[in-house]
């Protein structure tokens, strides 16, 4: 079965310190790896203001992860845990065609 490419973008709370943010990114990268995904890159994009308030915040740090996976189990587990994490304000997963 061919590997599918995904791009995951998530927004981290702006009030987290650098150590907490690094631990959060490492935790979610490991969730992907432990469930069979291969991480191509995982990097902060930038801190941006929102068009509207999300969970009492008006800005957040965007983080982008590009992965490949043979099935969607790693992606589904990431999505499930990101939805219940209080440190991730929003997440978006896109299947890439290239």
N, CA, C and O atoms as CSV, one atom per row, in Angstrom:
chain,resi,resn,atom,element,x,y,z
A,1,UNK,N,N,0.834,-1.186,0.000
A,1,UNK,CA,C,0.000,0.000,0.000
A,1,UNK,C,C,0.881,1.253,0.000
A,1,UNK,O,O,1.849,1.329,0.758
A,2,UNK,N,N,0.561,2.206,-0.821
A,2,UNK,CA,C,1.356,3.430,-0.941
A,2,UNK,C,C,1.126,4.340,0.263
A,2,UNK,O,O,0.043,4.376,0.848
A,3,UNK,N,N,2.169,5.063,0.605
A,3,UNK,CA,C,2.042,6.004,1.714
A,3,UNK,C,C,1.340,7.265,1.245
A,3,UNK,O,O,1.559,7.734,0.128
A,4,UNK,N,N,0.493,7.811,2.108
A,4,UNK,CA,C,-0.233,9.037,1.838
A,4,UNK,C,C,0.451,10.174,2.586
A,4,UNK,O,O,0.881,10.006,3.727
A,5,UNK,N,N,0.548,11.332,1.936
A,5,UNK,CA,C,1.158,12.513,2.569
A,5,UNK,C,C,0.065,13.361,3.214
A,5,UNK,O,O,-0.998,13.584,2.634
A,6,UNK,N,N,0.352,13.826,4.426
A,6,UNK,CA,C,-0.574,14.686,5.159
A,6,UNK,C,C,0.163,15.928,5.638
A,6,UNK,O,O,1.361,15.889,5.919
A,7,UNK,N,N,-0.568,17.023,5.723
A,7,UNK,CA,C,-0.050,18.233,6.364
A,7,UNK,C,C,-0.979,18.553,7.529
A,7,UNK,O,O,-2.184,18.730,7.349
A,8,UNK,N,N,-0.405,18.623,8.715
A,8,UNK,CA,C,-1.167,18.901,9.926
A,8,UNK,C,C,-0.762,20.286,10.413
A,8,UNK,O,O,0.419,20.556,10.631
A,9,UNK,N,N,-1.737,21.149,10.580
A,9,UNK,CA,C,-1.500,22.480,11.133
A,9,UNK,C,C,-2.292,22.582,12.425
A,9,UNK,O,O,-3.492,22.309,12.451
A,10,UNK,N,N,-1.617,22.974,13.492
A,10,UNK,CA,C,-2.357,23.194,14.734
A,10,UNK,C,C,-1.888,24.475,15.412
A,10,UNK,O,O,-0.760,24.929,15.219
A,11,UNK,N,N,-2.790,25.044,16.212
A,11,UNK,CA,C,-2.524,26.318,16.877
A,11,UNK,C,C,-2.335,26.065,18.369
A,11,UNK,O,O,-3.202,25.501,19.035
A,12,UNK,N,N,-1.184,26.495,18.876
A,12,UNK,CA,C,-0.829,26.314,20.281
A,12,UNK,C,C,-1.180,27.582,21.049
A,12,UNK,O,O,-1.000,28.692,20.549
A,13,UNK,N,N,-1.685,27.407,22.270
A,13,UNK,CA,C,-2.009,28.554,23.130
A,13,UNK,C,C,-0.832,29.522,23.195
A,13,UNK,O,O,0.313,29.081,23.292
A,14,UNK,N,N,-1.081,30.824,23.145
A,14,UNK,CA,C,0.021,31.797,23.149
A,14,UNK,C,C,0.673,32.002,24.519
A,14,UNK,O,O,1.775,32.545,24.596
A,15,UNK,N,N,0.013,31.577,25.598
A,15,UNK,CA,C,0.561,31.827,26.930
A,15,UNK,C,C,1.458,30.699,27.441
A,15,UNK,O,O,1.843,30.704,28.610
A,16,UNK,N,N,1.793,29.744,26.594
A,16,UNK,CA,C,2.693,28.659,27.012
A,16,UNK,C,C,4.142,29.136,26.939
A,16,UNK,O,O,4.513,29.868,26.021
A,17,UNK,N,N,4.962,28.718,27.914
A,17,UNK,CA,C,6.380,29.052,27.839
A,17,UNK,C,C,7.057,28.127,26.822
A,17,UNK,O,O,6.462,27.149,26.369
A,18,UNK,N,N,8.295,28.445,26.474
A,18,UNK,CA,C,9.011,27.688,25.430
A,18,UNK,C,C,9.186,26.213,25.795
A,18,UNK,O,O,9.060,25.344,24.931
A,19,UNK,N,N,9.472,25.924,27.063
A,19,UNK,CA,C,9.660,24.536,27.495
A,19,UNK,C,C,8.355,23.754,27.379
A,19,UNK,O,O,8.352,22.607,26.933
A,20,UNK,N,N,7.251,24.375,27.780
A,20,UNK,CA,C,5.953,23.712,27.679
A,20,UNK,C,C,5.552,23.477,26.243
A,20,UNK,O,O,5.002,22.427,25.909
A,21,UNK,N,N,5.824,24.456,25.384
A,21,UNK,CA,C,5.501,24.320,23.964
A,21,UNK,C,C,6.340,23.216,23.333
A,21,UNK,O,O,5.827,22.413,22.554
A,22,UNK,N,N,7.633,23.172,23.669
A,22,UNK,CA,C,8.514,22.126,23.130
A,22,UNK,C,C,8.052,20.742,23.575
A,22,UNK,O,O,8.084,19.796,22.788
A,23,UNK,N,N,7.625,20.618,24.826
A,23,UNK,CA,C,7.134,19.333,25.334
A,23,UNK,C,C,5.841,18.926,24.620
A,23,UNK,O,O,5.650,17.751,24.306
A,24,UNK,N,N,4.961,19.889,24.364
A,24,UNK,CA,C,3.713,19.606,23.661
A,24,UNK,C,C,3.986,19.132,22.234
A,24,UNK,O,O,3.400,18.146,21.786
A,25,UNK,N,N,4.871,19.827,21.522
A,25,UNK,CA,C,5.211,19.447,20.148
A,25,UNK,C,C,5.838,18.060,20.131
A,25,UNK,O,O,5.498,17.240,19.278
A,26,UNK,N,N,6.753,17.787,21.064
A,26,UNK,CA,C,7.390,16.468,21.129
A,26,UNK,C,C,6.361,15.380,21.417
A,26,UNK,O,O,6.423,14.299,20.831
A,27,UNK,N,N,5.420,15.655,22.313
A,27,UNK,CA,C,4.384,14.679,22.656
A,27,UNK,C,C,3.539,14.324,21.429
A,27,UNK,O,O,3.277,13.150,21.168
A,28,UNK,N,N,3.119,15.339,20.684
A,28,UNK,CA,C,2.265,15.076,19.524
A,28,UNK,C,C,3.054,14.494,18.347
A,28,UNK,O,O,2.500,13.730,17.558
A,29,UNK,N,N,4.337,14.843,18.218
A,29,UNK,CA,C,5.175,14.186,17.207
A,29,UNK,C,C,5.322,12.704,17.533
A,29,UNK,O,O,5.265,11.857,16.641
A,30,UNK,N,N,5.511,12.392,18.821
A,30,UNK,CA,C,5.645,10.989,19.230
A,30,UNK,C,C,4.349,10.213,19.044
A,30,UNK,O,O,4.391,9.022,18.734
A,31,UNK,N,N,3.200,10.856,19.223
A,31,UNK,CA,C,1.918,10.185,18.974
A,31,UNK,C,C,1.856,9.740,17.520
A,31,UNK,O,O,1.434,8.623,17.222
A,32,UNK,N,N,2.278,10.618,16.618
A,32,UNK,CA,C,2.279,10.269,15.200
A,32,UNK,C,C,3.251,9.125,14.918
A,32,UNK,O,O,2.892,8.161,14.243
A,33,UNK,N,N,4.485,9.227,15.433
A,33,UNK,CA,C,5.503,8.189,15.200
A,33,UNK,C,C,5.077,6.846,15.781
A,33,UNK,O,O,5.221,5.813,15.127
A,34,UNK,N,N,4.554,6.852,17.003
A,34,UNK,CA,C,4.183,5.612,17.681
A,34,UNK,C,C,3.040,4.890,16.988
A,34,UNK,O,O,2.867,3.686,17.176
A,35,UNK,N,N,2.255,5.609,16.186
A,35,UNK,CA,C,1.136,4.999,15.486
A,35,UNK,C,C,1.440,4.748,14.010
A,35,UNK,O,O,0.526,4.500,13.223
A,36,UNK,N,N,2.725,4.810,13.627
A,36,UNK,CA,C,3.140,4.378,12.303
A,36,UNK,C,C,3.368,5.454,11.262
A,36,UNK,O,O,3.603,5.120,10.101
A,37,UNK,N,N,3.311,6.722,11.615
A,37,UNK,CA,C,3.551,7.789,10.639
A,37,UNK,C,C,5.041,8.147,10.627
A,37,UNK,O,O,5.735,8.013,11.635
A,38,UNK,N,N,5.513,8.600,9.471
A,38,UNK,CA,C,6.887,9.080,9.331
A,38,UNK,C,C,6.843,10.603,9.224
A,38,UNK,O,O,6.213,11.148,8.317
A,39,UNK,N,N,7.507,11.283,10.144
A,39,UNK,CA,C,7.500,12.744,10.147
A,39,UNK,C,C,8.571,13.253,9.188
A,39,UNK,O,O,9.750,12.932,9.336
A,40,UNK,N,N,8.155,14.046,8.209
A,40,UNK,CA,C,9.083,14.659,7.269
A,40,UNK,C,C,9.680,15.917,7.896
A,40,UNK,O,O,10.899,16.090,7.906
A,41,UNK,N,N,8.824,16.792,8.417
A,41,UNK,CA,C,9.299,17.941,9.183
A,41,UNK,C,C,8.208,18.403,10.141
A,41,UNK,O,O,7.018,18.178,9.923
A,42,UNK,N,N,8.658,19.059,11.212
A,42,UNK,CA,C,7.770,19.560,12.253
A,42,UNK,C,C,8.358,20.884,12.718
A,42,UNK,O,O,9.421,20.912,13.338
A,43,UNK,N,N,7.664,21.989,12.417
A,43,UNK,CA,C,8.249,23.293,12.725
A,43,UNK,C,C,7.175,24.324,13.060
A,43,UNK,O,O,6.031,24.225,12.615
A,44,UNK,N,N,7.577,25.318,13.860
A,44,UNK,CA,C,6.701,26.450,14.130
A,44,UNK,C,C,6.642,27.308,12.883
A,44,UNK,O,O,7.646,27.503,12.197
A,45,UNK,N,N,5.459,27.818,12.599
A,45,UNK,CA,C,5.312,28.724,11.473
A,45,UNK,C,C,5.488,30.140,11.997
A,45,UNK,O,O,6.506,30.776,11.725
A,46,UNK,N,N,4.510,30.643,12.744
A,46,UNK,CA,C,4.625,31.953,13.360
A,46,UNK,C,C,3.469,32.178,14.312
A,46,UNK,O,O,2.483,31.441,14.297
A,47,UNK,N,N,3.600,33.215,15.149
A,47,UNK,CA,C,2.505,33.623,16.031
A,47,UNK,C,C,1.668,34.626,15.251
A,47,UNK,O,O,2.195,35.593,14.702
A,48,UNK,N,N,0.364,34.391,15.206
A,48,UNK,CA,C,-0.520,35.252,14.418
A,48,UNK,C,C,-1.749,35.647,15.220
A,48,UNK,O,O,-2.189,34.917,16.108
A,49,UNK,N,N,-2.292,36.800,14.898
A,49,UNK,CA,C,-3.563,37.241,15.488
A,49,UNK,C,C,-4.702,36.532,14.770
A,49,UNK,O,O,-4.630,36.275,13.569
A,50,UNK,N,N,-5.757,36.220,15.523
A,50,UNK,CA,C,-6.941,35.573,14.962
A,50,UNK,C,C,-7.927,36.626,14.459
A,50,UNK,O,O,-7.895,37.782,14.881
A,51,UNK,N,N,-8.789,36.205,13.562
A,51,UNK,CA,C,-9.860,37.085,13.093
A,51,UNK,C,C,-10.941,37.218,14.161
A,51,UNK,O,O,-11.682,38.201,14.190
A,52,UNK,N,N,-11.022,36.218,15.036
A,52,UNK,CA,C,-11.999,36.226,16.125
A,52,UNK,C,C,-11.386,35.503,17.319
A,52,UNK,O,O,-10.400,34.782,17.166
A,53,UNK,N,N,-11.948,35.685,18.483
A,53,UNK,CA,C,-11.419,35.099,19.716
A,53,UNK,C,C,-11.704,33.591,19.743
A,53,UNK,O,O,-12.821,33.152,19.468
A,54,UNK,N,N,-10.678,32.817,20.078
A,54,UNK,CA,C,-10.805,31.366,20.218
A,54,UNK,C,C,-10.415,31.016,21.645
A,54,UNK,O,O,-9.277,31.254,22.050
A,55,UNK,N,N,-11.328,30.462,22.402
A,55,UNK,CA,C,-11.067,30.059,23.790
A,55,UNK,C,C,-10.407,31.177,24.608
A,55,UNK,O,O,-9.451,30.929,25.343
A,56,UNK,N,N,-10.915,32.394,24.479
A,56,UNK,CA,C,-10.456,33.582,25.206
A,56,UNK,C,C,-9.085,34.095,24.752
A,56,UNK,O,O,-8.505,34.955,25.414
A,57,UNK,N,N,-8.557,33.579,23.629
A,57,UNK,CA,C,-7.274,34.046,23.100
A,57,UNK,C,C,-7.498,34.763,21.777
A,57,UNK,O,O,-8.371,34.387,20.994
A,58,UNK,N,N,-6.694,35.811,21.532
A,58,UNK,CA,C,-6.820,36.541,20.272
A,58,UNK,C,C,-5.636,36.275,19.340
A,58,UNK,O,O,-5.580,36.818,18.237
A,59,UNK,N,N,-4.679,35.431,19.786
A,59,UNK,CA,C,-3.555,35.034,18.947
A,59,UNK,C,C,-3.074,33.652,19.372
A,59,UNK,O,O,-3.450,33.150,20.431
A,60,UNK,N,N,-2.242,33.046,18.534
A,60,UNK,CA,C,-1.714,31.724,18.843
A,60,UNK,C,C,-0.517,31.415,17.964
A,60,UNK,O,O,-0.290,32.078,16.952
A,61,UNK,N,N,0.250,30.399,18.358
A,61,UNK,CA,C,1.418,29.970,17.598
A,61,UNK,C,C,1.011,28.825,16.680
A,61,UNK,O,O,0.526,27.791,17.139
A,62,UNK,N,N,1.210,29.016,15.394
A,62,UNK,CA,C,0.885,27.989,14.407
A,62,UNK,C,C,2.062,27.031,14.267
A,62,UNK,O,O,3.211,27.463,14.173
A,63,UNK,N,N,1.776,25.733,14.253
A,63,UNK,CA,C,2.800,24.704,14.100
A,63,UNK,C,C,2.384,23.796,12.945
A,63,UNK,O,O,1.223,23.394,12.859
A,64,UNK,N,N,3.319,23.474,12.064
A,64,UNK,CA,C,3.016,22.660,10.882
A,64,UNK,C,C,3.849,21.386,10.926
A,64,UNK,O,O,5.052,21.422,11.184
A,65,UNK,N,N,3.180,20.247,10.667
A,65,UNK,CA,C,3.840,18.949,10.620
A,65,UNK,C,C,3.488,18.297,9.286
A,65,UNK,O,O,2.311,18.174,8.945
A,66,UNK,N,N,4.507,17.878,8.530
A,66,UNK,CA,C,4.293,17.114,7.306
A,66,UNK,C,C,4.658,15.667,7.590
A,66,UNK,O,O,5.754,15.384,8.073
A,67,UNK,N,N,3.746,14.751,7.295
A,67,UNK,CA,C,3.954,13.331,7.587
A,67,UNK,C,C,3.540,12.478,6.397
A,67,UNK,O,O,2.805,12.919,5.513
A,68,UNK,N,N,4.036,11.241,6.400
A,68,UNK,CA,C,3.536,10.219,5.494
A,68,UNK,C,C,3.066,9.055,6.355
A,68,UNK,O,O,3.637,8.776,7.409
A,69,UNK,N,N,2.023,8.382,5.893
A,69,UNK,CA,C,1.483,7.245,6.648
A,69,UNK,C,C,0.818,6.269,5.681
A,69,UNK,O,O,0.230,6.677,4.679
A,70,UNK,N,N,0.918,4.982,5.989
A,70,UNK,CA,C,0.293,3.968,5.144
A,70,UNK,C,C,-1.209,3.895,5.369
A,70,UNK,O,O,-1.968,3.621,4.439
A,71,UNK,N,N,-1.641,4.141,6.603
A,71,UNK,CA,C,-3.072,4.192,6.883
A,71,UNK,C,C,-3.345,5.391,7.782
A,71,UNK,O,O,-2.418,6.074,8.217
A,72,UNK,N,N,-4.587,5.637,8.050
A,72,UNK,CA,C,-4.959,6.852,8.771
A,72,UNK,C,C,-4.979,6.687,10.286
A,72,UNK,O,O,-5.443,7.593,10.978
A,73,UNK,N,N,-4.503,5.586,10.825
A,73,UNK,CA,C,-4.597,5.371,12.269
A,73,UNK,C,C,-3.808,6.417,13.064
A,73,UNK,O,O,-4.283,6.893,14.095
A,74,UNK,N,N,-2.611,6.778,12.597
A,74,UNK,CA,C,-1.815,7.793,13.300
A,74,UNK,C,C,-2.495,9.156,13.225
A,74,UNK,O,O,-2.510,9.908,14.200
A,75,UNK,N,N,-3.054,9.463,12.066
A,75,UNK,CA,C,-3.734,10.741,11.868
A,75,UNK,C,C,-4.984,10.814,12.747
A,75,UNK,O,O,-5.255,11.838,13.375
A,76,UNK,N,N,-5.728,9.734,12.783
A,76,UNK,CA,C,-6.951,9.694,13.595
A,76,UNK,C,C,-6.639,9.833,15.084
A,76,UNK,O,O,-7.357,10.523,15.808
A,77,UNK,N,N,-5.570,9.180,15.541
A,77,UNK,CA,C,-5.186,9.273,16.955
A,77,UNK,C,C,-4.721,10.694,17.284
A,77,UNK,O,O,-5.076,11.231,18.333
A,78,UNK,N,N,-3.933,11.304,16.400
A,78,UNK,CA,C,-3.512,12.688,16.599
A,78,UNK,C,C,-4.734,13.595,16.715
A,78,UNK,O,O,-4.816,14.414,17.631
A,79,UNK,N,N,-5.679,13.453,15.793
A,79,UNK,CA,C,-6.874,14.288,15.771
A,79,UNK,C,C,-7.683,14.113,17.057
A,79,UNK,O,O,-8.161,15.089,17.635
A,80,UNK,N,N,-7.830,12.880,17.494
A,80,UNK,CA,C,-8.605,12.596,18.708
A,80,UNK,C,C,-7.972,13.266,19.925
A,80,UNK,O,O,-8.667,13.911,20.711
A,81,UNK,N,N,-6.662,13.118,20.084
A,81,UNK,CA,C,-5.984,13.673,21.254
A,81,UNK,C,C,-5.857,15.192,21.176
A,81,UNK,O,O,-5.885,15.863,22.208
A,82,UNK,N,N,-5.717,15.745,19.968
A,82,UNK,CA,C,-5.629,17.200,19.820
A,82,UNK,C,C,-6.947,17.859,20.191
A,82,UNK,O,O,-6.959,18.962,20.737
A,83,UNK,N,N,-8.059,17.192,19.897
A,83,UNK,CA,C,-9.376,17.754,20.216
A,83,UNK,C,C,-9.613,17.857,21.725
A,83,UNK,O,O,-10.331,18.747,22.182
A,84,UNK,N,N,-9.012,16.949,22.498
A,84,UNK,CA,C,-9.237,16.983,23.941
A,84,UNK,C,C,-8.112,17.699,24.701
A,84,UNK,O,O,-8.195,17.869,25.918
A,85,UNK,N,N,-7.065,18.116,23.986
A,85,UNK,CA,C,-5.968,18.846,24.623
A,85,UNK,C,C,-6.367,20.301,24.826
A,85,UNK,O,O,-6.863,20.948,23.904
A,86,UNK,N,N,-6.154,20.809,26.018
A,86,UNK,CA,C,-6.447,22.208,26.291
A,86,UNK,C,C,-5.385,23.153,25.752
A,86,UNK,O,O,-5.592,24.366,25.719
A,87,UNK,N,N,-4.233,22.600,25.321
A,87,UNK,CA,C,-3.130,23.422,24.832
A,87,UNK,C,C,-3.203,23.681,23.335
A,87,UNK,O,O,-2.547,24.595,22.834
A,88,UNK,N,N,-3.997,22.883,22.610
A,88,UNK,CA,C,-4.163,23.078,21.174
A,88,UNK,C,C,-5.541,23.693,20.956
A,88,UNK,O,O,-6.567,23.102,21.293
A,89,UNK,N,N,-5.536,24.896,20.384
A,89,UNK,CA,C,-6.786,25.627,20.201
A,89,UNK,C,C,-7.569,25.126,18.989
A,89,UNK,O,O,-8.792,25.005,19.054
A,90,UNK,N,N,-6.887,24.835,17.899
A,90,UNK,CA,C,-7.511,24.333,16.669
A,90,UNK,C,C,-6.502,23.451,15.946
A,90,UNK,O,O,-5.294,23.612,16.122
A,91,UNK,N,N,-6.996,22.514,15.128
A,91,UNK,CA,C,-6.119,21.712,14.287
A,91,UNK,C,C,-6.812,21.464,12.952
A,91,UNK,O,O,-8.039,21.431,12.858
A,92,UNK,N,N,-5.987,21.290,11.925
A,92,UNK,CA,C,-6.507,21.009,10.595
A,92,UNK,C,C,-5.573,19.989,9.947
A,92,UNK,O,O,-4.353,20.145,9.971
A,93,UNK,N,N,-6.161,18.947,9.371
A,93,UNK,CA,C,-5.381,17.899,8.713
A,93,UNK,C,C,-5.796,17.875,7.250
A,93,UNK,O,O,-6.980,17.782,6.927
A,94,UNK,N,N,-4.801,17.960,6.370
A,94,UNK,CA,C,-5.052,17.991,4.933
A,94,UNK,C,C,-4.278,16.855,4.278
A,94,UNK,O,O,-3.091,16.670,4.549
A,95,UNK,N,N,-4.950,16.094,3.416
A,95,UNK,CA,C,-4.263,15.072,2.624
A,95,UNK,C,C,-3.644,15.754,1.425
A,95,UNK,O,O,-4.340,16.439,0.675
A,96,UNK,N,N,-2.326,15.576,1.230
A,96,UNK,CA,C,-1.620,16.232,0.127
A,96,UNK,C,C,-1.557,15.323,-1.082
A,96,UNK,O,O,-1.437,14.104,-0.952
A,97,UNK,N,N,-1.638,15.915,-2.243
A,97,UNK,CA,C,-1.622,15.160,-3.499
A,97,UNK,C,C,-0.229,15.047,-4.101
A,97,UNK,O,O,0.006,14.152,-4.914
A,98,UNK,N,N,0.704,15.923,-3.732
A,98,UNK,CA,C,2.022,15.923,-4.389
A,98,UNK,C,C,2.922,14.833,-3.912
A,98,UNK,O,O,4.055,14.719,-4.381
